[in-house]
Amino acid sequence: KISDKTIKAIVFDLGFYDNASFSKFFKCHTNMTPSQFKAQP
């Protein structure tokens, strides 16, 4: 967690087609949404 990139930019950098696909994948593997993860201190 060292980037100021937006979640949307990261989604496309990782090759996902859209935010929904990435969010579903991310939540399945971390039990939190990308926004929740990014908001952590």
PDB file of N, CA, C and O in Angstrom:
ATOM      1  N   LYS A   1       0.852  -1.189   0.000  1.00  0.00           N
ATOM      2  CA  LYS A   1       0.000   0.000   0.000  1.00  0.00           C
ATOM      3  C   LYS A   1       0.890   1.242   0.000  1.00  0.00           C
ATOM      4  O   LYS A   1       0.968   1.978   0.984  1.00  0.00           O
ATOM      5  N   ILE A   2       1.546   1.447  -1.114  1.00  0.00           N
ATOM      6  CA  ILE A   2       2.494   2.555  -1.184  1.00  0.00           C
ATOM      7  C   ILE A   2       2.225   3.469  -2.369  1.00  0.00           C
ATOM      8  O   ILE A   2       3.099   4.231  -2.784  1.00  0.00           O
ATOM      9  N   SER A   3       1.030   3.394  -2.907  1.00  0.00           N
ATOM     10  CA  SER A   3       0.737   4.148  -4.119  1.00  0.00           C
ATOM     11  C   SER A   3      -0.389   5.151  -3.909  1.00  0.00           C
ATOM     12  O   SER A   3      -1.314   4.926  -3.129  1.00  0.00           O
ATOM     13  N   ASP A   4      -0.284   6.253  -4.621  1.00  0.00           N
ATOM     14  CA  ASP A   4      -1.371   7.224  -4.637  1.00  0.00           C
ATOM     15  C   ASP A   4      -2.279   7.013  -5.842  1.00  0.00           C
ATOM     16  O   ASP A   4      -3.149   7.837  -6.122  1.00  0.00           O
ATOM     17  N   LYS A   5      -2.076   5.914  -6.550  1.00  0.00           N
ATOM     18  CA  LYS A   5      -2.909   5.614  -7.713  1.00  0.00           C
ATOM     19  C   LYS A   5      -4.350   5.396  -7.274  1.00  0.00           C
ATOM     20  O   LYS A   5      -4.617   4.950  -6.158  1.00  0.00           O
ATOM     21  N   THR A   6      -5.262   5.715  -8.164  1.00  0.00           N
ATOM     22  CA  THR A   6      -6.669   5.426  -7.889  1.00  0.00           C
ATOM     23  C   THR A   6      -6.905   3.926  -8.049  1.00  0.00           C
ATOM     24  O   THR A   6      -6.132   3.223  -8.699  1.00  0.00           O
ATOM     25  N   ILE A   7      -7.980   3.462  -7.446  1.00  0.00           N
ATOM     26  CA  ILE A   7      -8.339   2.052  -7.594  1.00  0.00           C
ATOM     27  C   ILE A   7      -8.589   1.739  -9.067  1.00  0.00           C
ATOM     28  O   ILE A   7      -8.199   0.677  -9.552  1.00  0.00           O
ATOM     29  N   LYS A   8      -9.233   2.654  -9.773  1.00  0.00           N
ATOM     30  CA  LYS A   8      -9.513   2.434 -11.197  1.00  0.00           C
ATOM     31  C   LYS A   8      -8.221   2.233 -11.990  1.00  0.00           C
ATOM     32  O   LYS A   8      -8.153   1.355 -12.849  1.00  0.00           O
ATOM     33  N   ALA A   9      -7.202   3.036 -11.708  1.00  0.00           N
ATOM     34  CA  ALA A   9      -5.922   2.897 -12.406  1.00  0.00           C
ATOM     35  C   ALA A   9      -5.278   1.547 -12.098  1.00  0.00           C
ATOM     36  O   ALA A   9      -4.717   0.906 -12.987  1.00  0.00           O
ATOM     37  N   ILE A  10      -5.359   1.122 -10.854  1.00  0.00           N
ATOM     38  CA  ILE A  10      -4.785  -0.165 -10.464  1.00  0.00           C
ATOM     39  C   ILE A  10      -5.535  -1.307 -11.137  1.00  0.00           C
ATOM     40  O   ILE A  10      -4.924  -2.272 -11.598  1.00  0.00           O
ATOM     41  N   VAL A  11      -6.851  -1.197 -11.193  1.00  0.00           N
ATOM     42  CA  VAL A  11      -7.685  -2.218 -11.841  1.00  0.00           C
ATOM     43  C   VAL A  11      -7.212  -2.456 -13.267  1.00  0.00           C
ATOM     44  O   VAL A  11      -6.998  -3.600 -13.669  1.00  0.00           O
ATOM     45  N   PHE A  12      -7.050  -1.396 -14.023  1.00  0.00           N
ATOM     46  CA  PHE A  12      -6.645  -1.541 -15.411  1.00  0.00           C
ATOM     47  C   PHE A  12      -5.186  -1.968 -15.540  1.00  0.00           C
ATOM     48  O   PHE A  12      -4.845  -2.703 -16.466  1.00  0.00           O
ATOM     49  N   ASP A  13      -4.321  -1.525 -14.633  1.00  0.00           N
ATOM     50  CA  ASP A  13      -2.923  -1.969 -14.640  1.00  0.00           C
ATOM     51  C   ASP A  13      -2.824  -3.479 -14.444  1.00  0.00           C
ATOM     52  O   ASP A  13      -1.937  -4.125 -15.002  1.00  0.00           O
ATOM     53  N   LEU A  14      -3.731  -4.038 -13.655  1.00  0.00           N
ATOM     54  CA  LEU A  14      -3.728  -5.475 -13.377  1.00  0.00           C
ATOM     55  C   LEU A  14      -4.441  -6.294 -14.444  1.00  0.00           C
ATOM     56  O   LEU A  14      -4.443  -7.523 -14.382  1.00  0.00           O
ATOM     57  N   GLY A  15      -5.046  -5.625 -15.420  1.00  0.00           N
ATOM     58  CA  GLY A  15      -5.665  -6.336 -16.523  1.00  0.00           C
ATOM     59  C   GLY A  15      -7.123  -6.688 -16.333  1.00  0.00           C
ATOM     60  O   GLY A  15      -7.675  -7.463 -17.115  1.00  0.00           O
ATOM     61  N   PHE A  16      -7.761  -6.141 -15.314  1.00  0.00           N
ATOM     62  CA  PHE A  16      -9.187  -6.383 -15.134  1.00  0.00           C
ATOM     63  C   PHE A  16      -9.971  -5.479 -16.068  1.00  0.00           C
ATOM     64  O   PHE A  16      -9.539  -4.372 -16.388  1.00  0.00           O
ATOM     65  N   TYR A  17     -11.129  -5.961 -16.503  1.00  0.00           N
ATOM     66  CA  TYR A  17     -11.945  -5.227 -17.465  1.00  0.00           C
ATOM     67  C   TYR A  17     -12.691  -4.059 -16.826  1.00  0.00           C
ATOM     68  O   TYR A  17     -12.889  -3.019 -17.455  1.00  0.00           O
ATOM     69  N   ASP A  18     -13.100  -4.238 -15.575  1.00  0.00           N
ATOM     70  CA  ASP A  18     -13.852  -3.176 -14.902  1.00  0.00           C
ATOM     71  C   ASP A  18     -13.690  -3.279 -13.387  1.00  0.00           C
ATOM     72  O   ASP A  18     -13.174  -4.267 -12.866  1.00  0.00           O
ATOM     73  N   ASN A  19     -14.142  -2.239 -12.699  1.00  0.00           N
ATOM     74  CA  ASN A  19     -14.011  -2.185 -11.242  1.00  0.00           C
ATOM     75  C   ASN A  19     -14.768  -3.311 -10.552  1.00  0.00           C
ATOM     76  O   ASN A  19     -14.295  -3.861  -9.557  1.00  0.00           O
ATOM     77  N   ALA A  20     -15.939  -3.655 -11.073  1.00  0.00           N
ATOM     78  CA  ALA A  20     -16.756  -4.683 -10.429  1.00  0.00           C
ATOM     79  C   ALA A  20     -16.040  -6.031 -10.410  1.00  0.00           C
ATOM     80  O   ALA A  20     -16.061  -6.730  -9.397  1.00  0.00           O
ATOM     81  N   SER A  21     -15.411  -6.396 -11.512  1.00  0.00           N
ATOM     82  CA  SER A  21     -14.676  -7.665 -11.574  1.00  0.00           C
ATOM     83  C   SER A  21     -13.532  -7.683 -10.571  1.00  0.00           C
ATOM     84  O   SER A  21     -13.332  -8.666  -9.858  1.00  0.00           O
ATOM     85  N   PHE A  22     -12.790  -6.594 -10.525  1.00  0.00           N
ATOM     86  CA  PHE A  22     -11.672  -6.514  -9.587  1.00  0.00           C
ATOM     87  C   PHE A  22     -12.163  -6.527  -8.148  1.00  0.00           C
ATOM     88  O   PHE A  22     -11.603  -7.230  -7.307  1.00  0.00           O
ATOM     89  N   SER A  23     -13.206  -5.756  -7.858  1.00  0.00           N
ATOM     90  CA  SER A  23     -13.723  -5.680  -6.485  1.00  0.00           C
ATOM     91  C   SER A  23     -14.174  -7.046  -5.990  1.00  0.00           C
ATOM     92  O   SER A  23     -13.923  -7.409  -4.841  1.00  0.00           O
ATOM     93  N   LYS A  24     -14.837  -7.800  -6.853  1.00  0.00           N
ATOM     94  CA  LYS A  24     -15.292  -9.135  -6.477  1.00  0.00           C
ATOM     95  C   LYS A  24     -14.093 -10.044  -6.188  1.00  0.00           C
ATOM     96  O   LYS A  24     -14.084 -10.765  -5.191  1.00  0.00           O
ATOM     97  N   PHE A  25     -13.093 -10.007  -7.053  1.00  0.00           N
ATOM     98  CA  PHE A  25     -11.873 -10.789  -6.856  1.00  0.00           C
ATOM     99  C   PHE A  25     -11.166 -10.378  -5.563  1.00  0.00           C
ATOM    100  O   PHE A  25     -10.778 -11.231  -4.764  1.00  0.00           O
ATOM    101  N   PHE A  26     -11.003  -9.075  -5.365  1.00  0.00           N
ATOM    102  CA  PHE A  26     -10.286  -8.544  -4.200  1.00  0.00           C
ATOM    103  C   PHE A  26     -10.992  -8.925  -2.907  1.00  0.00           C
ATOM    104  O   PHE A  26     -10.354  -9.370  -1.953  1.00  0.00           O
ATOM    105  N   LYS A  27     -12.312  -8.748  -2.877  1.00  0.00           N
ATOM    106  CA  LYS A  27     -13.068  -9.048  -1.656  1.00  0.00           C
ATOM    107  C   LYS A  27     -13.037 -10.542  -1.339  1.00  0.00           C
ATOM    108  O   LYS A  27     -13.002 -10.933  -0.172  1.00  0.00           O
ATOM    109  N   CYS A  28     -13.049 -11.359  -2.363  1.00  0.00           N
ATOM    110  CA  CYS A  28     -12.983 -12.808  -2.168  1.00  0.00           C
ATOM    111  C   CYS A  28     -11.669 -13.210  -1.493  1.00  0.00           C
ATOM    112  O   CYS A  28     -11.640 -14.144  -0.692  1.00  0.00           O
ATOM    113  N   HIS A  29     -10.591 -12.507  -1.815  1.00  0.00           N
ATOM    114  CA  HIS A  29      -9.270 -12.860  -1.301  1.00  0.00           C
ATOM    115  C   HIS A  29      -8.857 -12.107  -0.042  1.00  0.00           C
ATOM    116  O   HIS A  29      -7.935 -12.536   0.652  1.00  0.00           O
ATOM    117  N   THR A  30      -9.522 -10.986   0.271  1.00  0.00           N
ATOM    118  CA  THR A  30      -9.102 -10.194   1.431  1.00  0.00           C
ATOM    119  C   THR A  30     -10.214  -9.961   2.456  1.00  0.00           C
ATOM    120  O   THR A  30      -9.953  -9.463   3.552  1.00  0.00           O
ATOM    121  N   ASN A  31     -11.443 -10.316   2.107  1.00  0.00           N
ATOM    122  CA  ASN A  31     -12.609 -10.079   2.962  1.00  0.00           C
ATOM    123  C   ASN A  31     -12.873  -8.600   3.214  1.00  0.00           C
ATOM    124  O   ASN A  31     -13.512  -8.244   4.204  1.00  0.00           O
ATOM    125  N   MET A  32     -12.389  -7.738   2.327  1.00  0.00           N
ATOM    126  CA  MET A  32     -12.707  -6.310   2.392  1.00  0.00           C
ATOM    127  C   MET A  32     -12.669  -5.748   0.978  1.00  0.00           C
ATOM    128  O   MET A  32     -12.035  -6.305   0.082  1.00  0.00           O
ATOM    129  N   THR A  33     -13.359  -4.639   0.806  1.00  0.00           N
ATOM    130  CA  THR A  33     -13.370  -4.006  -0.509  1.00  0.00           C
ATOM    131  C   THR A  33     -12.053  -3.252  -0.721  1.00  0.00           C
ATOM    132  O   THR A  33     -11.345  -2.959   0.242  1.00  0.00           O
ATOM    133  N   PRO A  34     -11.726  -2.941  -1.972  1.00  0.00           N
ATOM    134  CA  PRO A  34     -10.524  -2.150  -2.218  1.00  0.00           C
ATOM    135  C   PRO A  34     -10.550  -0.803  -1.486  1.00  0.00           C
ATOM    136  O   PRO A  34      -9.520  -0.349  -0.987  1.00  0.00           O
ATOM    137  N   SER A  35     -11.707  -0.172  -1.422  1.00  0.00           N
ATOM    138  CA  SER A  35     -11.819   1.112  -0.713  1.00  0.00           C
ATOM    139  C   SER A  35     -11.549   0.951   0.778  1.00  0.00           C
ATOM    140  O   SER A  35     -10.881   1.787   1.387  1.00  0.00           O
ATOM    141  N   GLN A  36     -12.067  -0.121   1.363  1.00  0.00           N
ATOM    142  CA  GLN A  36     -11.814  -0.380   2.781  1.00  0.00           C
ATOM    143  C   GLN A  36     -10.322  -0.614   3.018  1.00  0.00           C
ATOM    144  O   GLN A  36      -9.761  -0.133   4.003  1.00  0.00           O
ATOM    145  N   PHE A  37      -9.693  -1.346   2.121  1.00  0.00           N
ATOM    146  CA  PHE A  37      -8.263  -1.609   2.243  1.00  0.00           C
ATOM    147  C   PHE A  37      -7.455  -0.323   2.137  1.00  0.00           C
ATOM    148  O   PHE A  37      -6.543  -0.086   2.929  1.00  0.00           O
ATOM    149  N   LYS A  38      -7.791   0.497   1.162  1.00  0.00           N
ATOM    150  CA  LYS A  38      -7.051   1.741   0.947  1.00  0.00           C
ATOM    151  C   LYS A  38      -7.222   2.704   2.126  1.00  0.00           C
ATOM    152  O   LYS A  38      -6.325   3.499   2.405  1.00  0.00           O
ATOM    153  N   ALA A  39      -8.357   2.642   2.815  1.00  0.00           N
ATOM    154  CA  ALA A  39      -8.638   3.548   3.930  1.00  0.00           C
ATOM    155  C   ALA A  39      -7.904   3.161   5.217  1.00  0.00           C
ATOM    156  O   ALA A  39      -7.863   3.943   6.167  1.00  0.00           O
ATOM    157  N   GLN A  40      -7.334   1.971   5.248  1.00  0.00           N
ATOM    158  CA  GLN A  40      -6.615   1.550   6.449  1.00  0.00           C
ATOM    159  C   GLN A  40      -5.398   2.439   6.673  1.00  0.00           C
ATOM    160  O   GLN A  40      -4.764   2.891   5.719  1.00  0.00           O
ATOM    161  N   PRO A  41      -5.075   2.685   7.948  1.00  0.00           N
ATOM    162  CA  PRO A  41      -3.880   3.499   8.257  1.00  0.00           C
ATOM    163  C   PRO A  41      -2.588   2.765   7.932  1.00  0.00           C
ATOM    164  O   PRO A  41      -1.502   3.309   8.133  1.00  0.00           O
TER     165      PRO A  41
END
